[in-house]
Amino acid sequence: MADFDQELDASGLNCPLPILRAKKALGAMSAGQVLHIIATDPGSVKDFEAFAKQTGNELMESREEGGKFHFLIKKS
């Protein structure tokens, strides 16, 4: 797994909360920093893909492990 600068655990939260929390976290971060998000909502996979496209941030990784979804987003 790649290095990251900040971690956001959005386990147990349903759409759109993981996205909103990620947006807030990324807002406080510097360009080039990486946010690791952990979510349990299966819908978050498509949500984060769309979020990355809309915001221009890079979705570096999207994977599922043990019922949890892990995302790495690099702030543009």
C-alpha positions in Angstrom: 0.0 0.0 0.0 1.2 3.5 -0.9 2.1 6.0 1.7 -0.5 8.5 2.8 -0.5 11.7 4.8 -3.9 11.4 6.5 -6.4 8.7 7.2 -10.2 9.1 7.3 -12.2 6.2 8.8 -15.8 6.5 7.3 -16.8 2.9 8.4 -20.4 2.6 9.2 -21.3 5.8 7.3 -23.6 5.8 4.3 -23.6 7.9 1.2 -23.0 10.8 1.0 -21.2 11.1 4.3 -17.9 9.4 3.3 -17.6 11.8 0.4 -18.5 14.8 2.4 -15.9 13.9 5.1 -13.3 13.2 2.4 -14.0 16.6 0.8 -13.6 18.4 4.1 -10.4 16.5 4.9 -8.9 17.2 1.4 -9.8 20.8 1.8 -7.4 21.1 4.8 -4.6 19.2 3.0 -1.9 20.5 0.6 -1.6 19.7 -3.1 0.2 16.4 -3.6 -0.8 15.0 -0.2 -2.6 11.6 -0.1 -5.8 10.8 1.9 -6.6 7.2 2.8 -10.3 6.6 3.2 -11.8 3.5 4.8 -15.5 2.9 4.1 -18.0 0.1 4.5 -20.7 1.4 2.1 -20.4 -0.6 -1.2 -21.8 2.5 -3.0 -18.7 4.4 -2.1 -16.7 2.7 -4.8 -18.7 4.4 -7.6 -19.0 7.6 -5.4 -15.3 8.1 -5.0 -14.6 7.4 -8.7 -17.1 10.1 -9.6 -15.8 12.4 -6.8 -12.3 12.2 -8.2 -13.4 13.0 -11.8 -15.5 15.9 -10.6 -12.9 17.4 -8.3 -9.8 16.7 -10.4 -8.2 14.8 -7.5 -6.5 11.6 -8.4 -8.0 8.3 -7.2 -4.7 6.3 -6.8 -6.2 3.2 -5.4 -9.6 1.6 -4.8 -9.7 -1.9 -3.3 -11.8 -4.1 -1.0 -10.4 -6.0 1.8 -12.3 -7.9 4.4 -15.6 -6.2 3.7 -14.0 -2.7 3.9 -13.3 -0.4 1.0 -10.0 1.4 0.9 -9.3 4.5 -1.3 -6.3 6.6 -1.8 -6.9 10.1 -3.2 -4.1 12.5 -4.0 -5.1 16.1 -3.7 -4.5 18.0 -7.0 
